[in-house]
Amino acid sequence: MDYLQCNKCKQQYELLPEEKPEDFSSKCGCGGSLKHHLDDDKQYLKESSVGYDIHEVGKRDPINFIYIFELVIKGLMLLGAFFIAIILFPLGLIVLALIVYFIFFYKK
């Protein structure tokens, strides 16, 4: 859990899940100022270089079906383009050979 800690007397107050640091005064009873600290898990995730955001420990984003659908469509388009290239390449070579034949070797 997150907690507030006094910089003077080092007393700590553990925040409940529904509490926010903004709900409290920034001054301790001893006169020191309170500083917000993350729990160890959240602090580690914040400081680590994971490369992507983790919003909350233990919570996952819901599955984005639109994103998955777009990926599937793009994959199918890529696969289709690949097969078209395989089919058209030999036809292109045949057409090129005919053009070369008629330009250089065809005699009337």
C-alpha distances in whole Angstrom, upper triangle without the diagonal:
4,6,10,13,16,19,21,20,17,15,12,10,7,7,7,7,11,11,11,12,16,16,16,19,19,20,19,22,23,24,22,20,16,14,11,9,7,5,8,9,9,11,13,14,14,17,18,22,21,24,22,19,16,15,12,11,13,15,19,21,24,27,29,33,35,33,34,38,38,38,40,43,43,43,46,48,47,49,52,52,53,55,57,57,59,61,62,63,66,67,67,69,71,72,72,74,77,76,77,80,82,81,83,85,86,90,92
4,7,10,14,16,19,18,15,14,10,9,6,6,8,8,11,9,9,9,13,13,13,16,15,17,17,20,21,21,19,16,13,11,7,6,5,5,9,10,9,10,13,14,13,15,18,21,21,23,22,19,16,15,12,12,15,17,20,22,25,28,30,34,35,34,35,38,39,38,41,43,43,44,47,48,48,49,52,53,53,56,58,58,59,62,63,63,66,68,67,69,72,72,72,74,77,76,77,80,82,81,83,85,86,90,92
4,7,10,13,15,15,12,10,7,5,4,5,9,10,12,10,10,8,12,12,11,13,13,14,13,16,17,18,15,13,10,8,6,5,7,7,11,13,12,12,15,17,16,17,20,24,24,26,25,22,20,18,16,16,19,20,24,26,29,32,34,37,39,37,39,42,42,42,45,47,47,47,50,52,51,53,56,56,57,59,61,61,63,65,66,66,70,71,70,72,75,75,75,78,80,80,80,83,85,84,86,88,89,93,95
4,7,10,12,12,9,8,6,5,6,7,11,13,14,11,10,7,11,11,9,10,9,10,10,13,14,14,12,10,6,5,5,6,9,10,13,16,15,14,17,19,18,19,22,25,26,28,27,24,22,21,19,19,22,23,27,28,31,35,36,40,41,40,41,45,45,44,47,49,49,50,53,54,53,56,58,58,59,62,63,63,65,68,68,69,72,73,72,74,77,77,77,80,82,81,82,85,87,86,88,90,91,95,97
4,6,9,9,6,6,4,6,9,11,14,17,18,15,14,11,14,14,12,12,10,10,9,12,12,12,9,8,5,5,7,7,11,12,14,17,16,15,18,20,19,20,23,26,28,30,29,26,25,24,22,22,25,26,29,31,34,38,39,43,44,43,44,47,47,47,50,52,51,52,55,56,56,58,61,61,61,64,66,65,67,70,70,70,74,75,74,76,79,79,79,82,84,83,84,87,88,88,89,91,93,96,98
4,5,6,5,5,7,9,12,14,17,20,21,17,16,13,15,16,12,11,9,8,6,9,9,9,6,6,4,6,9,11,14,16,18,21,20,18,21,24,22,22,26,29,31,32,32,29,28,27,25,25,29,30,33,35,38,41,42,46,47,46,47,51,51,50,53,55,54,55,59,59,59,61,64,64,64,67,69,68,70,73,73,73,77,78,77,79,82,82,81,84,87,86,87,90,91,90,92,94,95,99,101
4,6,6,8,10,12,15,17,21,23,24,20,19,15,17,18,15,14,11,10,9,12,10,10,6,6,6,7,10,12,15,17,18,22,21,18,21,24,22,22,25,28,30,32,32,30,29,28,27,27,30,32,34,36,39,42,44,47,48,47,48,52,51,51,54,56,55,56,59,60,59,61,64,64,64,67,69,68,70,73,73,73,76,78,77,78,82,82,81,84,86,85,86,89,90,89,91,93,95,98,100
4,6,8,11,14,17,19,23,25,26,23,21,18,20,20,17,15,13,10,9,10,8,8,5,7,9,11,14,15,19,20,22,25,24,22,25,27,26,25,29,32,34,36,36,33,32,32,30,30,33,35,38,40,43,46,47,51,52,50,52,55,55,54,58,60,59,59,63,64,63,65,68,68,68,71,73,72,74,77,77,77,80,82,81,82,85,85,85,87,90,89,90,93,94,93,95,97,99,102,104
4,5,9,12,15,18,21,24,26,22,21,18,20,21,17,16,14,12,9,9,7,9,7,10,10,12,15,15,19,20,21,25,24,22,25,28,27,26,30,33,35,37,37,34,33,32,30,30,33,35,38,40,43,46,48,51,52,51,53,56,56,55,58,60,60,60,64,64,64,66,69,69,69,72,74,73,75,78,78,78,81,83,82,83,87,87,86,89,91,91,91,94,96,95,96,99,100,104,106
4,6,10,13,16,19,22,23,20,19,16,19,20,17,16,14,12,10,12,10,12,9,10,9,10,12,12,15,16,17,21,21,19,21,24,23,23,26,29,31,34,33,31,29,29,27,26,29,31,34,36,40,43,44,48,49,48,49,53,53,52,55,57,56,57,60,61,60,62,65,65,65,68,70,70,71,74,75,75,78,80,79,80,83,84,83,86,88,87,88,91,93,92,93,95,97,101,103
4,7,10,13,16,19,21,18,18,15,18,18,15,14,13,12,9,10,10,12,10,11,9,11,12,12,15,16,17,21,21,19,22,25,24,24,27,31,32,34,34,31,29,28,26,26,28,30,33,36,39,42,44,47,49,47,49,52,52,52,54,57,56,57,60,61,61,63,65,66,66,69,70,70,72,75,75,75,79,80,79,81,84,84,84,87,89,88,89,92,94,93,94,96,98,102,104
4,6,10,13,16,17,15,15,12,16,15,13,14,13,12,10,12,12,14,12,12,9,10,10,10,12,12,15,18,17,17,20,22,21,22,25,28,29,32,31,28,26,25,22,22,25,26,30,32,35,38,40,44,45,44,45,48,49,48,51,53,53,53,57,58,57,59,62,62,63,65,67,67,69,71,72,72,75,77,76,78,81,81,81,84,86,85,86,89,91,90,92,94,95,99,101
4,6,10,13,14,11,12,10,13,13,11,12,12,12,10,12,14,15,14,13,9,10,10,10,12,12,15,18,17,17,20,22,21,23,25,29,29,32,30,27,25,23,21,21,23,25,28,30,33,36,38,42,43,42,44,47,47,47,50,52,52,52,55,57,56,58,61,61,62,64,66,66,68,70,71,72,75,76,76,77,80,81,80,83,85,85,86,89,90,90,91,93,95,98,100
4,7,10,12,10,11,10,14,13,12,14,15,15,14,16,18,19,17,16,12,12,10,10,10,10,13,15,14,15,18,20,19,21,24,27,27,29,28,25,22,21,18,17,20,21,25,27,30,33,35,38,40,39,40,44,44,44,46,49,49,49,52,54,53,55,58,59,59,61,63,64,65,67,69,69,72,73,73,75,78,78,78,80,83,82,83,86,88,87,89,91,92,96,98
4,6,8,6,7,8,11,10,10,13,14,16,15,17,19,20,18,16,12,12,10,10,10,10,14,15,14,15,18,19,19,21,23,26,26,28,26,23,21,18,16,16,18,19,23,24,27,31,32,36,37,37,38,41,42,42,44,46,46,47,50,51,51,53,56,56,57,59,61,62,63,66,67,67,70,71,71,73,76,76,76,79,81,80,81,84,86,85,87,89,90,94,96
4,6,5,8,10,13,11,12,16,17,19,18,20,22,23,22,20,16,16,13,13,12,12,15,16,15,17,20,20,20,23,25,28,27,29,27,23,21,18,15,15,17,18,21,23,25,29,31,34,36,35,37,40,41,41,43,45,46,46,49,50,51,52,55,56,56,59,60,61,62,65,66,66,70,71,70,72,75,75,76,78,80,80,81,84,85,85,87,89,90,93,95
4,6,8,11,13,12,14,18,19,21,21,23,26,26,24,22,18,17,14,14,12,12,15,15,13,16,19,18,18,21,23,26,25,27,24,21,18,15,12,13,14,14,18,19,21,25,27,30,32,32,33,36,37,37,39,41,42,43,45,47,47,49,51,52,53,55,57,57,59,61,62,63,66,67,67,69,72,72,72,75,77,77,78,81,82,82,83,85,86,90,92
4,7,10,12,10,13,16,18,21,21,23,26,26,25,22,19,18,15,16,14,15,18,18,16,19,22,21,21,24,26,28,27,28,26,22,19,16,14,15,17,16,19,20,22,26,28,31,32,32,34,36,37,38,40,42,43,44,46,47,48,50,52,53,54,56,58,58,60,62,63,64,67,68,68,70,73,73,73,76,78,77,79,82,83,82,84,86,87,91,92
4,7,8,7,9,13,14,17,17,19,22,22,21,18,15,15,12,13,13,14,18,18,16,18,21,21,20,23,25,28,28,29,26,23,20,17,15,17,19,18,22,23,25,29,30,33,35,34,36,39,39,40,42,44,45,46,48,50,50,52,54,55,56,58,60,60,62,64,65,66,69,70,69,72,74,74,74,77,79,79,80,83,84,84,86,88,89,92,94
4,5,5,8,11,12,15,16,19,21,21,19,16,13,12,9,11,11,13,17,18,15,16,20,19,18,21,23,26,26,27,25,21,19,16,15,17,19,19,22,22,25,28,29,33,34,33,35,38,38,39,42,43,43,45,47,48,49,51,53,53,54,57,58,59,61,63,64,64,68,69,68,70,73,73,73,76,78,77,78,81,82,82,84,86,87,90,92
4,5,6,8,9,12,13,16,18,17,16,12,9,9,6,9,11,13,17,18,15,16,19,20,18,20,23,26,26,27,25,22,20,18,17,18,21,21,24,25,28,31,32,36,37,36,38,41,41,41,44,46,45,47,49,50,50,53,55,55,56,59,60,60,62,65,65,66,69,70,69,71,74,74,74,77,79,78,79,82,83,83,85,87,88,92,93
4,5,8,8,12,14,17,19,18,17,13,11,11,9,13,14,17,20,21,18,19,22,22,20,22,26,28,28,29,27,23,22,19,19,21,24,23,26,26,29,32,33,36,37,36,39,41,41,42,44,46,46,47,50,51,51,53,55,56,57,60,61,61,63,65,66,66,70,71,70,72,75,74,74,77,79,78,80,83,84,83,85,87,88,92,93
4,7,9,12,14,16,19,18,17,15,12,13,12,15,16,18,22,23,20,21,25,24,23,25,28,30,31,32,29,26,24,21,20,22,24,24,27,27,30,33,34,38,38,38,40,43,43,43,46,48,48,49,52,53,53,55,58,58,59,62,63,63,65,68,68,69,72,73,72,75,77,77,77,80,82,81,82,86,86,86,88,90,91,95,96
4,6,9,10,12,15,14,14,11,9,11,10,14,16,18,21,23,21,21,25,25,23,25,29,31,32,33,31,28,26,23,22,24,26,26,29,30,33,36,37,41,41,41,43,46,46,46,49,51,51,52,55,56,56,58,60,61,62,64,66,66,68,70,71,71,75,76,75,77,80,80,79,82,84,84,85,88,89,88,90,92,93,97,99
4,5,8,10,13,11,11,9,8,10,11,15,18,20,23,25,23,23,26,27,25,27,30,33,34,35,33,30,29,26,25,27,29,30,32,33,36,39,40,44,44,44,46,48,48,49,52,53,53,55,57,58,58,61,63,63,64,67,68,68,70,73,73,73,77,78,77,79,82,82,81,84,86,85,87,90,91,90,92,94,95,99,100
4,7,10,12,10,9,6,5,8,9,13,16,19,22,24,22,21,25,26,23,24,28,30,32,33,32,29,28,26,25,26,29,30,32,33,36,39,40,44,44,43,46,48,48,48,51,53,52,54,57,57,57,60,62,62,63,66,67,67,69,72,72,72,76,77,76,78,81,80,80,83,85,84,85,88,89,88,90,93,94,97,99
4,7,8,6,6,4,6,9,12,15,18,21,24,26,24,23,27,28,26,27,30,33,35,36,35,32,31,29,28,29,32,32,35,36,39,43,44,47,48,47,49,52,52,52,55,57,56,57,60,61,61,63,66,65,66,69,71,70,72,75,75,76,79,80,79,81,84,84,83,86,88,87,88,92,93,92,94,96,97,101,103
4,5,5,5,6,6,10,12,15,18,20,23,26,24,23,27,28,26,27,31,34,35,37,36,33,31,30,28,29,32,33,36,37,40,43,45,48,49,48,50,53,53,53,56,58,57,58,62,62,62,64,67,67,68,71,72,72,74,76,77,77,80,82,81,83,86,85,85,88,90,89,90,93,95,94,95,98,99,103,104
4,5,7,9,10,14,16,18,22,23,26,29,27,26,30,32,30,31,34,37,39,40,39,36,35,33,31,32,34,36,39,40,43,46,48,51,52,51,53,56,56,56,59,61,61,62,65,66,66,68,70,71,71,74,75,75,77,80,80,81,84,85,84,86,89,89,89,92,94,93,94,97,98,98,99,101,103,106,108
4,6,9,10,14,17,19,22,24,26,29,28,27,30,32,30,31,34,37,39,41,40,37,36,34,33,33,36,37,41,42,45,48,50,53,54,53,55,58,58,58,61,63,62,63,66,67,67,69,72,72,72,75,77,77,78,81,81,82,85,86,85,87,90,90,89,92,95,94,95,98,99,98,100,102,103,107,109
4,7,9,13,16,19,22,24,27,30,28,27,30,32,30,30,34,37,38,40,39,36,35,34,33,33,36,37,40,42,45,48,49,53,53,52,54,57,57,57,60,62,61,62,66,66,66,68,71,70,71,74,75,75,77,80,80,80,84,85,84,86,89,89,88,91,93,92,93,96,97,96,98,100,102,105,107
4,7,10,13,15,19,21,23,26,25,23,26,29,26,27,30,33,35,37,36,33,32,31,30,30,34,35,38,39,42,45,46,50,51,49,52,55,54,54,57,59,58,59,63,63,63,65,68,67,68,71,72,72,74,77,77,77,80,82,81,82,86,85,85,88,90,89,90,93,94,93,95,97,99,102,104
4,7,10,13,17,19,21,24,22,21,24,26,23,24,28,30,32,33,33,30,29,28,27,28,31,32,35,36,39,42,43,47,47,46,48,51,51,51,54,56,55,56,59,60,59,62,64,64,65,68,69,69,71,73,74,74,77,78,77,79,82,82,81,84,86,85,86,90,91,90,91,94,95,99,101
4,7,10,13,16,18,21,19,18,21,23,21,21,25,28,29,31,30,27,26,25,23,24,27,28,31,32,36,39,40,44,44,43,45,48,48,48,51,53,52,53,56,57,57,59,61,61,62,65,66,66,68,71,71,71,75,76,75,77,80,80,79,82,84,83,84,87,89,88,89,92,93,97,99
4,6,10,13,15,18,16,14,18,19,17,18,21,24,26,27,27,24,23,22,21,21,25,26,28,30,33,36,37,41,42,40,42,45,45,44,48,50,49,50,53,54,53,55,58,58,58,62,63,63,64,67,68,68,71,72,71,73,76,76,76,79,81,80,81,84,85,84,86,88,90,93,95
4,7,10,13,15,13,11,15,16,14,16,19,22,23,25,24,21,19,18,17,18,21,22,25,26,29,32,33,37,38,37,39,42,41,41,44,46,45,46,50,50,50,52,55,55,55,58,60,60,62,64,65,65,68,70,69,70,73,73,73,76,78,77,78,81,83,82,83,86,87,91,93
4,7,9,11,10,8,12,13,12,13,16,19,20,22,22,19,18,17,15,15,19,20,23,25,28,31,32,36,37,36,37,40,40,40,43,45,44,45,48,49,48,51,53,53,54,57,58,58,60,62,63,63,66,68,67,69,72,72,72,74,77,76,77,80,81,81,82,84,86,89,91
4,6,8,6,5,9,10,9,11,14,17,18,20,19,16,14,13,12,12,15,17,19,21,25,28,29,33,34,32,34,37,37,37,39,42,41,42,45,46,45,47,50,50,51,53,55,55,57,59,60,60,63,65,64,66,69,69,69,71,74,73,74,77,79,78,79,82,83,87,89
4,6,6,6,9,10,11,12,14,18,18,20,20,17,15,14,12,10,13,16,19,21,24,27,29,33,35,33,34,37,38,37,39,42,41,42,45,46,46,47,50,51,51,53,56,55,57,59,61,61,64,65,65,66,69,70,69,72,74,74,75,78,79,79,80,82,84,87,89
4,6,5,6,9,10,10,12,16,16,19,19,17,14,15,13,11,14,16,19,22,25,28,30,33,35,33,34,37,38,36,39,42,41,41,44,46,45,46,49,50,50,52,54,54,55,58,59,59,62,64,63,65,68,68,68,70,73,73,73,76,78,78,79,81,82,86,88
4,5,5,6,9,10,11,14,13,17,16,14,11,12,10,7,10,13,15,18,22,24,26,30,31,29,30,34,34,33,35,38,37,37,41,42,41,43,46,46,46,49,51,51,52,55,56,56,59,61,60,62,65,65,65,67,70,70,70,73,75,75,76,78,79,83,85
4,5,5,6,9,10,13,13,15,14,12,9,10,8,7,10,12,14,17,20,23,25,28,30,28,29,32,33,31,34,37,36,36,40,41,40,42,45,45,45,48,50,50,51,54,55,55,58,60,59,61,64,64,64,66,69,69,69,72,74,73,75,77,78,82,84
4,5,5,6,8,12,13,15,15,13,11,12,11,10,14,16,18,20,24,26,27,31,32,30,31,35,35,34,36,39,38,38,42,43,42,44,47,47,47,50,52,51,53,55,56,56,59,61,60,62,65,65,65,67,70,69,70,73,74,74,75,77,79,82,85
4,5,5,6,10,10,13,14,13,11,13,12,11,14,16,18,20,23,25,27,30,32,29,30,34,34,32,35,38,36,36,40,41,40,42,45,45,45,48,50,49,50,53,54,54,57,59,58,59,63,63,63,65,68,67,68,71,72,72,73,75,77,80,83
4,5,5,8,8,10,10,9,7,10,9,8,12,13,14,16,20,22,23,27,28,26,27,30,30,29,31,34,33,33,36,38,37,38,41,42,41,44,46,46,47,50,51,51,54,56,55,56,60,60,60,62,65,64,65,68,69,69,70,72,74,77,80
4,6,8,9,11,10,9,8,10,10,11,14,15,16,17,21,23,24,28,29,26,28,31,31,29,33,35,34,34,38,38,37,39,42,42,42,45,47,47,48,51,52,52,55,57,56,57,60,61,60,63,65,65,65,68,70,69,70,73,74,78,80
4,7,9,11,12,11,11,13,14,14,17,18,19,21,24,26,27,31,31,29,30,34,33,31,34,37,35,35,39,40,38,41,44,43,43,46,48,47,49,52,52,52,55,57,56,57,61,61,60,63,65,65,65,68,70,69,70,73,74,78,80
4,6,8,10,10,11,14,14,13,16,18,18,20,23,25,26,29,30,27,28,31,31,29,32,34,33,33,36,37,36,38,41,41,40,43,45,45,46,49,50,49,52,54,53,54,58,58,57,60,63,62,63,66,67,67,68,70,71,75,77
4,6,8,10,11,14,16,15,18,19,18,19,23,24,24,28,28,25,26,30,29,27,30,32,30,30,34,35,33,35,38,37,37,40,42,41,43,46,46,46,49,51,50,51,54,55,54,56,59,59,59,62,64,63,64,66,68,72,74
4,6,8,9,12,14,14,15,16,15,16,20,20,21,24,25,22,23,26,26,24,27,29,27,27,31,32,30,32,35,35,35,38,40,39,40,43,44,44,47,49,48,49,52,53,52,55,57,57,58,60,62,62,63,65,66,70,72
4,7,10,13,15,16,17,17,16,16,19,20,20,23,23,20,21,24,23,21,24,27,25,25,29,29,28,30,33,32,32,35,37,36,38,41,42,41,44,46,45,47,50,50,50,52,55,54,55,58,59,59,60,62,64,67,69
4,7,10,12,13,15,14,13,12,16,16,16,20,20,17,18,22,21,19,23,25,23,24,27,28,27,29,32,32,32,35,37,36,38,41,42,41,45,46,45,47,50,50,50,53,55,55,55,58,60,59,61,63,64,68,70
4,6,9,11,13,12,11,11,14,16,16,20,20,18,19,23,22,21,24,26,25,26,29,30,29,32,34,34,35,38,39,39,41,44,44,44,48,49,48,50,53,53,53,56,58,58,58,61,63,62,64,66,67,71,73
4,6,7,9,8,8,9,13,15,16,20,21,19,20,23,23,22,25,28,27,27,31,32,31,33,36,36,37,39,41,41,43,45,46,47,50,51,51,52,55,56,56,58,60,60,61,64,65,65,67,69,70,73,75
4,7,9,7,8,8,12,15,16,20,21,19,21,24,24,24,26,29,28,29,32,33,33,35,38,38,39,41,43,43,45,47,48,49,52,53,53,55,57,58,58,60,62,62,63,66,67,67,69,71,72,75,77
4,6,6,8,10,13,16,18,21,23,22,23,26,27,26,29,31,31,32,34,36,36,37,40,41,41,44,46,46,47,50,51,51,55,56,55,57,60,60,61,63,65,65,66,69,70,70,72,74,75,78,80
4,6,8,11,14,17,19,23,25,23,24,27,28,27,30,32,32,32,35,37,37,38,41,42,42,44,46,47,48,50,52,52,55,57,56,58,61,61,61,64,66,66,67,70,71,71,73,74,76,79,81
4,7,10,13,15,18,21,24,22,23,26,27,26,28,31,31,31,34,36,36,37,40,41,41,43,45,46,47,49,51,51,54,56,56,57,60,61,61,63,65,66,67,69,71,71,72,74,75,79,81
4,7,9,12,15,18,20,19,20,23,24,24,26,29,29,29,32,34,34,35,38,39,39,41,43,44,45,47,49,50,53,54,54,56,58,59,59,62,64,64,65,68,69,69,71,72,73,77,79
4,6,9,11,15,17,16,16,19,21,20,22,25,25,25,28,30,30,31,34,35,35,38,40,40,42,44,45,46,49,50,50,52,55,55,55,58,60,60,61,64,65,65,67,69,70,73,75
4,6,8,12,14,13,14,17,18,18,20,22,23,23,26,28,28,29,32,33,34,36,38,38,40,42,43,44,47,48,48,50,53,53,53,56,58,58,59,62,63,63,65,67,67,71,73
4,6,9,12,12,12,15,16,17,18,21,22,22,24,26,27,28,30,32,33,35,36,38,39,41,42,43,46,47,47,50,52,52,53,55,57,57,59,61,62,63,65,66,67,70,72
4,6,9,9,8,11,13,13,15,17,18,19,21,23,24,25,27,28,29,31,33,34,35,37,39,40,43,43,44,46,48,49,49,52,54,54,55,58,59,59,61,63,63,67,68
4,6,5,7,9,10,11,13,15,16,17,19,20,22,23,25,26,27,29,31,32,34,35,36,38,41,41,41,44,46,46,47,50,51,51,53,55,56,57,59,60,61,65,66
4,5,5,6,9,10,10,12,14,15,16,18,20,21,22,24,26,27,28,30,32,33,34,36,39,39,40,42,44,44,45,48,49,49,51,54,54,55,57,59,59,63,64
4,5,5,6,9,10,11,12,14,15,16,18,20,21,22,24,26,27,29,30,32,32,34,37,37,38,40,42,42,43,46,47,47,49,52,52,53,55,57,57,60,61
4,5,5,6,9,10,11,12,14,15,17,18,20,21,23,25,26,27,29,30,31,33,36,36,36,39,41,41,42,45,46,46,48,50,51,51,54,55,56,59,61
4,5,5,6,9,10,11,12,14,15,16,18,20,21,23,24,26,27,29,30,31,34,35,35,38,40,40,41,44,45,45,47,49,50,51,53,54,55,58,60
4,5,5,6,9,10,11,12,14,15,16,18,20,21,22,24,26,27,28,30,33,33,34,36,38,38,39,42,43,44,46,48,49,49,51,53,53,57,58
4,5,5,6,9,10,11,12,14,15,16,18,20,21,22,24,26,27,28,31,32,32,34,36,36,37,40,41,41,43,46,46,47,49,50,51,54,56
4,5,5,6,9,10,11,12,14,15,16,18,20,21,23,24,26,27,30,31,31,33,35,35,36,39,40,41,42,45,46,46,48,49,50,54,55
4,5,5,6,9,10,10,12,14,15,17,18,20,21,23,24,26,28,29,30,32,34,34,35,38,39,40,41,44,45,45,47,49,49,53,54
4,5,5,6,9,10,10,12,14,15,16,18,20,21,22,24,27,27,27,30,32,32,33,36,37,37,39,41,42,43,45,46,47,50,52
4,5,5,6,9,10,10,12,14,15,16,18,20,21,22,25,26,26,28,30,30,31,34,35,36,37,40,41,41,43,45,45,49,50
4,5,5,6,9,10,11,12,14,15,17,19,20,21,24,25,25,27,29,30,31,33,35,35,37,39,40,41,43,44,45,48,50
4,5,5,6,9,10,11,12,14,15,16,18,20,22,23,24,26,28,28,29,32,33,34,36,38,39,40,42,43,43,47,48
4,5,5,6,9,10,10,12,14,15,16,18,21,21,21,24,26,26,27,30,31,31,33,35,36,37,39,40,41,44,46
4,5,5,6,9,10,11,12,14,15,16,19,20,20,22,25,25,26,28,30,30,32,34,35,36,38,39,40,43,45
4,5,5,6,9,10,11,13,14,15,18,19,20,22,24,25,26,28,29,30,32,34,35,36,38,39,39,43,45
4,5,5,6,9,10,11,12,14,17,17,18,20,22,22,24,26,27,28,30,32,33,34,36,37,37,41,42
4,6,5,6,9,10,10,12,15,15,15,18,20,20,21,24,25,26,27,29,31,31,33,34,35,39,40
4,5,5,6,9,10,11,13,15,15,17,19,20,21,23,25,25,27,29,30,31,33,34,35,38,40
4,5,5,6,9,10,12,13,14,16,18,19,20,22,24,25,26,28,29,31,32,33,33,37,39
4,5,5,6,8,11,11,12,14,16,16,18,20,21,22,24,26,27,28,30,31,31,35,36
4,5,5,6,9,10,10,12,14,15,16,18,20,20,22,24,25,26,28,29,29,33,35
4,6,6,7,9,10,12,13,15,16,18,19,21,22,24,25,27,28,28,29,33,35
4,6,6,7,9,11,12,13,15,16,18,19,21,22,24,25,27,27,27,31,33
4,6,5,6,9,10,10,12,14,15,16,18,20,21,22,24,25,25,29,30
4,5,5,6,9,10,10,12,14,15,16,18,20,21,22,23,24,28,30
4,5,5,6,9,10,10,12,14,15,16,18,20,21,21,22,26,28
4,5,5,6,9,10,11,12,14,15,17,18,20,20,20,24,26
4,5,5,6,9,10,11,12,14,15,16,18,19,20,23,25
4,5,5,6,9,10,10,12,14,15,16,17,18,22,24
4,5,5,6,9,10,10,12,14,15,15,16,19,21
4,5,5,6,9,10,11,12,14,15,15,18,20
4,5,5,6,9,10,11,12,13,14,18,20
4,5,5,6,9,10,11,11,12,16,18
4,5,5,6,9,10,10,10,14,15
4,5,5,6,9,10,10,13,15
4,6,5,6,8,9,13,15
4,6,6,5,6,10,13
4,6,6,5,8,10
4,6,7,9,12
4,6,9,12
4,6,10
4,7
4
